[in-house]
C-alpha cells in the first residue's frame, strides 16, 4: 500500500485544471515532457526501489561456509557477470541458464543495476528542468494579463469591453518588447528536443551501447524462430548471473567461491527500458515537429497569418496579414498564448479591436468613442486594487 501512496503523489504531475485556475504558458508537446515523462520516470524509480513488489533485488547461492546475506551484499555492491558464448546453449542439458557455465571465454560484467533508481530519478529532473526554466523566465506574465478573462465567457458586454480594452492597451504599450520573452520560450522548447535525444544516448552509454537498438532487437526477436533466437532483454537484463567471491581458508590460502545469483529486479528493469525506448522515440519525433513548427513561426510571417486564420478563426478581411506585419515574433507569441487561455469569441474581439487601434483595418466598424477608455498598464497588475485601497486609507 505504501507503493501506491507514493505513486499517487507522482500522479500530481499529470493533472488537469480548469483554464480559470491556471494560465497555460506552453503547448501540449511541451507539457508531455515535464508532466507525463517526468511522472513516468519518477514512478519507475519508485517501482524499482520498492522491494516488496518482487522481494530482494538479488539472491545468490554459494558455499554454506559463507552466509547468504554476505554473498548477496557483496555481489550487489560489486558486479555480476555472464558468458556471451553460452547464451545460445540449451538450458537444462548444457548450461543452468542463458549465459552461464564454466568460466571459459569472454565475460560480460553487469554493474548497472545498483544505479537504475538514480538514473531514473535524474532523468525525471532533467525532463522537468526546461519547464522550470521557462516558468522562471515567463514570471507569470500570461496569468497576470489574462486575469479575469480565462475560462467561461464573461457575462456582461460592458465588463467584457472593459477587460478587453485593458488587455489591448497593455499589448499596445508593450508592442515589440516581447522578443526576449519569445526567445526564452523557443530556447526551452529546443532544450526539450535536445534533452530527449541526449537522454537516449545517455541510457545507451549506461547500458553499454545496447539501448539505441534495444527496441528494434526486441521486435526482431519476436519474429524469429524460437530455436535460433536469443532474447535481447535477457542479454541486457539477465535474470541469472554469476558472481565470484574470494575468502581465506583454514590454512590461510585464498578460496574462490562461484555463486549463482538471481536478479529478480531485472524482470521490472527490462519492461521499464523497453517502454522508455518506444516513448522516447515518439517524444523525440513530436518534439522535432514542434521545433520545426516554432522555426516556421519565427522565420515565415505567412505561418503566423495562417495560425491566426485557422487556429484562432480570425477571418477579418486582410486583418490577419496586416496584424502580422505590424507585430513581431514576440508579440505574436504573446497573442498565441493568450488565445490558448481565452474564450475564442473574446479573443477574436481582442484581435479585431487591436487591428482597429493599430489602424490596420477591422470589420467591426466601431468608432473610438464606443470603446471605454483604457486604464494604465499598472491597472493590469493584480495588486492594483490593494494599492488603490491603501491610498484611500492613507488620505483618511
N, C-alpha and C positions, 0 to 999 in steps of 0.2 A: 504493500500500500504506500510505503514511503516513496517508491519509484514513481508511482502515479501522481503523487503530490508534487514531486519535482518536475515531472513532465507538464503538469497543469500550469506551473509557474512559467515554463518556457513558452507555453501556448499564448502568453501575453504578447509575444512578438507578432503573431498572426491575429490581428484584431480589426474589427470592423466598427467604424464610428460613423455617426451621422455627420453630414457636412457641417452642420451648425456647431458641432463640438470642437472640431479642429480643422484648420486650414490644410488643404492639400498643396504641397510645395514641390512635388515631383511627379513622375509618371509611373505607370503600372510596372514596367520592367525595372525601374529604379527600386520600387518597393519590393520586388521579388528578391533583390539582393539582401536588403537589411531586415526584412520581415521573415520571408519564407526560408531563405537559405540559412540565415543565422539561426533561426529556430530549429531547422533540421539538424544543423551541426551541433548545437547545444544539446538537443535531445539525444543524438547519437553518443555524445560524450557521456551523458548520464547513463545510457544503456550499457556501455562497455565498462563503467565503473560500478554498476550495481551487481555485486557478486551473487545476490540471492536469485538472480534470473537463471543462472546456469551452474551455480556452485563456485568452487575455487577456479581461478583462471588457469591454473596449471596443476597437474598431478603426475608425479613421477614414480616409477617402480625401479628399485635398485636393491643392492645387498642389504640384508637385515641389520648389518653392523652399523649402518648409518640411519638415523631416524628419518621418517618421511618428511617431516617439517624442514629439516636441514636441506635435504635434496631439493625439495620444492622451492625453497627460498633461494638456494644457490643457482638453480637453473633459470629461475625467473629474473634474477638481477644480473646475470651474466649473458648467456645466449644458449640457444639450442641449434642443432643443425640437421640437415637431411642429405641424402646422397642422390643427386640427379640421375646418375647412371642406373639406379634401381627403381626409377619412377614407373617404368612400364612392366616390371617383372610381376608375375602372377602372385596375388596376395593369398596367403594361406598355405601355399606349396613351396614358394621360393623365398618370400620375404614376409615379415609380420605386418607390413603396411607400405603404402607408396613412399619411396624414398628412404626406406630402412634397409638394414642388412649389415654385412661386415664392412668395416671401415677401409674400403679399398676404392681408390679413385678420388674424384673431386668432391669436396664438401661445400654445401651451401648453408651459410650461417644465417640465423634468424634472431635478431635482437630488437626488432622494431616494436614488438607488442607492448613493451612497457611504456612506449611513448605515444601510442594511439590516442588515449584520452587527452593528452596535452596538445597533440596535433589538431584534433577536432575542436578543442576549445580555442586555440589560437586562430584557426580558420574562421570560427564564428565571430571573433573580434574583428578580423580583417574584413569580413563582408559587412560588418556594421560600421566600420570606420568612415567610408565615404559619405554615408548618411549623416554621421555625427559632424563631419567637416562642413557639409553643405548646410546643416542646421545652424551651426555657429555663424557661417557666412551670411545666411539668409536673415537671421536675427529677428524672426517674427514679422517681417515686413508684410507678407500677404495676409497674415492673421489680423494685423492692425488695420490695414486699409480696407479690408473686406468685412470688418466687424459690423454685424447687423444686416449684412446682405447675403450671407451664406444660408443655405438650406431652403426652406419653403419661400414662396413668393410673398413679398411684403404686401400687407393687406391694402392700405390706403394709397391712393395715387400721389397725394401730396407728400406723404412720408417717403415714398419711393423716389420722387423727384428731388427731395432734399438730400437724401443719401447719395443718389446718383450724381447730383451736382457737386457734392463734397469730393466724391471719388474722382470725377473728371478734373476738378480744379487741382487736386494733388498730382494727377498724371501730367497736366499742363505745366505745373510749377516745377516738376522734376523731369521734364522731357529731355531726352538724350543724356540723362545722368545715370542710367541703369546698365551701362555696358560692363562695368566691373562686376555687377550683380550677376549678369548673364555669364560672364567668364567663369565665375565660381561654380555655377551650375554645370556648365559644359565640361569643366575640368573634372568635377566629381563624377560626371557621367562617363567620361573617358577612363577615369580611375576604376570604375566598376568593371569595365571591359578588361583592362589590364589586370585587375585583381583576379577575375575568374580564370583567365588564361594562365596567369602566374601561379595560381593555386594548383592547376592541373600539372604543371611542371614540378611544382614543389612536392606534390604527392608522388610523382613519378620518381623523383630523386629519393624520397623517403622509402619507397618500396623497391629500390634497386633497379630502376628503369623498367618496371613492369606495368605501370599504370596506364600509360598512353595507349597501349594496345590491349588493355585488360578487357574492355567491353567487347571488342571485336573477337578476341580469342574465346570468350565465353559463348558468344553466338555461334562461332565456328565449331566449338566443341559439341554443342547440342545437335549439330547436323552430321557429325562424324560417326563412323562405325564404332560400336561400343567396345570391341576387342582391340581396336587400334588407337584409341584416343586417350589422352592424358588430361585430366581435369585441371584447367589453369587456375581455378580457385584453390584447389588443394596444393598446387605447386607454390603459389604465392602465400597462401594462408594454410599451412599444413596442420592437420589435426593431431598427427602422431609425429614426434621428432625424437632425436637422440641428444643426450647430454653426458658429458664426461666429467666425473668428479674424482679428484685425487685426495688421498689421505695417507697418513702414516700407519704402517702395520705395527705388529707387536715388536718386531726386531728393529724398527726404525726405518725400514725401506718404504718407498713410496708405492702405494697400491692404486691402481686405476679401476674405477667403477664406471661401468657403462649403464646409463639409466635410460629407460624408455618413458617419454613424457607425453601426456595427453593435454593438448592446448584447446580446451573446450571453448575458450573465448573467441577462437578463430571462426567458429560457427557464425558468430554475430559479425565479426570483422569482415568476412568475405561478402556478406549481404550488404553491409553498410557501404563498402567501397564500390561494389558493382552498381548500387543505386546512385552514389555520388558521381560515378563516371558518366552515366546517362544524363543525370541532372545538370552537371557542369557543361556537357556538350550542348544541351538545349539552352541553358542560360547564356553560354558564350555566343551562340547564334543570335539569340534575342538581343543581347547587349550590343553585338556588332551591327544589327539592323537599326537599333535605337541610335547608335553613334552616327551611322550614315544619315539617318533622318535629321539629327541635330546639325550635321555638316551641311545638309541641303538647306536647312533653315538659315544658317549663318551666311552661306555663300550665294543662295538663289532667292532673290526677292519674290519671284514667281511662286516659290513654295510657300512663303508666308501668306501670299494672297490666296492661294488655294486652300490653305488651312482655315483662313477666316471664312471662306465661302462654304467649304464642305464640312469642316469640323464644327464650326460655330454658326452655320446657316446665316451668315451676314451677306445678304443678297442685294444690298443697296446698289443702285446703278452707279458704277465706277467708284463706289465708296471704298471698297476693299483695296483696290490698286492704289488709289490716291492716299489712303491711310498708311499703306506700307511705304510709299515714297516719302511721306512726311515723318516717319518714325525710323528708329534704328533697331538693331537686333535686341538690345537690352529692353527697349520699350515694348517690342513685340513679345518677348518672353514674359514680361510683367502682365501684359494683356492675356497671354495664353494661360498663365497660372490663375488669373482672375476668372477667366472663362470656365476653368475646371471647378471653381468654387461657387459660382453664382448661377442662379436660375437663367436658363437660356434666353428668355424673353427680356429679363432685366439687363443681361449682358449686351444684348443687341441694342437696347436703348442707350446703354453707355457708349457703345461704338458709334451709333448714329449721332448722338449729341457731341461726341468727341470730334467726329468729322466736321460737324457744323462749326464748332468753335475753332477748329484749325482752318476753316474756310476751304475745305477740300470737297464740298458737295455733300448733300444729305437728301434723303427722301422725305424727311419729316416736315419740312417747310415751316418749322417753328421759328418764331421770332425771338430775339434775345429777351424781350420783356416777359415772355411766357414761362421762362425758366427762373426759379428762385435764385437769388444772389448766392454765390459760393462762399463758404466760410474760408478762413485762412487754413494753411497747412497744419498749424498747431491743433486746430479742431479735429483733425483726423486721428489724433492720439487718444487712446482710451483713458488717459489720465486727465484730459481736458476738463470734464465736468467737475472733478475733485478740485482742480486748480481754481476754477471759477467760483466754487462754493467757498473755498478758503479765502479768496479775495474779498467776497462779500462779508464774511465773518470778521475779517480784519477791519473793514471800514466801520462796522457797527461798534 
